[in-house]
């Protein structure tokens, strides 16, 4: 069963995006976040592109990690496989892409 069949998953993705955007410094152009969860672990890495076109590593906000943990537990409670991977790309203009 795919993640799209999990009720409320869109709200998690929106909250993930909001968490990252709210933590960006002034002058950011876009940010990419790769996240995954499996077993008892959640991980995420991110970098943003600044106005000069440079890629800069960025710390993932604590609430992003908390949301990943909640989503992993939601998968578990529904009897789904407890793993997942997402690639988020957000632009300062408001464009949002999730894979």
Secondary structure as GFF3:
##gff-version 3
##sequence-region A 1 99
A	DSSP	three_ten_helix	3	5	.	.	.	ID=ss1
A	DSSP	alpha_helix	9	23	.	.	.	ID=ss2
A	DSSP	beta_strand	28	38	.	.	.	ID=ss3
A	DSSP	beta_strand	41	50	.	.	.	ID=ss4
A	DSSP	beta_strand	55	58	.	.	.	ID=ss5
A	DSSP	alpha_helix	62	77	.	.	.	ID=ss6
A	DSSP	beta_strand	83	91	.	.	.	ID=ss7
A	DSSP	beta_strand	96	98	.	.	.	ID=ss8
###
